[in-house]
């Protein structure tokens, strides 16, 4: 089963401490060694986003994020596990490692 663990951050966030960076690195190594990590990446601030809508052929581009909110996704892991309970445990570990809330969602095949 494949899942995405999205890191939930806020506009007023503090930079990661050296301890958090070390914990995130250790979590990434654990996922990689267990062959559970497919991909992981951080995301830039929502202020750098643009929304494109070309459904009608008009190619509308709007600067800024799709949804304005004080919370946003600042990174993610795509993982593969044998079960939902294992993915839930990894989501809890990821939250602890990065000291942020995370959202776990199954990926559709």
C-alpha positions in Angstrom: 0.0 0.0 0.0 1.3 3.5 -0.9 0.6 6.6 1.2 1.6 10.2 1.2 2.5 11.8 4.6 2.1 15.6 4.2 3.8 17.9 6.6 1.4 20.7 7.9 3.1 24.0 8.7 2.1 27.5 9.3 3.0 31.0 8.1 4.5 31.8 11.5 6.7 28.7 11.6 10.2 28.7 13.0 13.1 27.1 11.2 13.9 23.6 12.1 16.3 23.3 15.1 19.5 21.3 14.7 17.8 18.5 16.7 14.8 18.5 14.4 17.0 18.3 11.3 18.9 15.4 12.9 15.6 13.6 13.7 14.2 14.1 10.2 17.5 12.8 8.7 17.3 9.7 11.0 13.6 9.2 10.0 14.6 9.4 6.3 17.4 6.9 6.8 15.0 4.5 8.7 12.5 4.7 5.9 15.1 4.2 3.2 16.7 1.2 5.0 13.3 -0.5 5.4 12.6 0.1 1.7 9.5 2.1 2.7 10.5 5.5 1.3 9.6 6.1 -2.3 10.2 9.8 -2.4 10.5 12.8 0.0 10.7 16.5 -0.6 10.2 19.9 1.0 7.9 22.5 -0.6 8.6 26.2 -0.9 6.3 28.8 0.6 2.8 29.2 -0.7 3.7 32.8 -1.7 5.7 31.2 -4.5 2.8 29.3 -5.9 0.7 29.9 -9.1 -2.6 28.3 -10.0 -3.1 27.4 -13.7 -6.6 26.8 -15.2 -6.7 25.9 -18.8 -10.0 23.9 -18.7 -11.7 26.3 -21.1 -8.6 27.0 -23.2 -8.2 30.5 -21.7 -5.0 29.6 -19.8 -5.9 31.6 -16.7 -2.9 32.0 -14.3 -3.4 33.3 -10.7 -0.4 34.1 -8.5 -0.5 32.6 -5.1 -1.8 29.4 -3.6 -5.0 27.6 -4.6 -6.3 27.9 -1.0 -5.4 30.8 1.3 -4.8 29.5 4.8 -2.6 30.0 7.8 -1.6 26.3 7.5 -0.1 24.7 4.4 1.9 21.7 3.2 5.6 22.3 3.6 6.8 18.9 2.6 5.9 15.2 2.1 7.0 11.6 2.1 5.6 9.0 -0.3 5.9 5.7 1.4 5.0 2.1 0.8 4.0 -0.3 3.6 2.3 -3.6 4.0 -0.6 -2.1 6.0 -2.5 1.0 7.1 -1.4 0.5 10.8 2.2 0.5 9.8 1.7 3.7 7.7 -0.1 5.3 10.7 2.9 4.4 12.9 5.3 6.0 10.4 3.1 9.1 10.2 3.3 9.5 14.0 7.1 9.1 13.8 7.3 11.6 11.0 5.3 14.1 13.0 7.6 13.6 16.0 10.7 13.9 13.9 9.8 17.2 12.2 7.9 18.6 15.2 4.9 19.4 12.9 1.4 18.0 12.3 1.2 15.6 9.4 -1.6 14.2 7.3 -1.6 10.6 6.1 -3.6 9.7 3.0 -3.6 6.6 0.8 -2.6 7.0 -2.8 -4.9 5.7 -5.4 -3.6 3.2 -8.0 
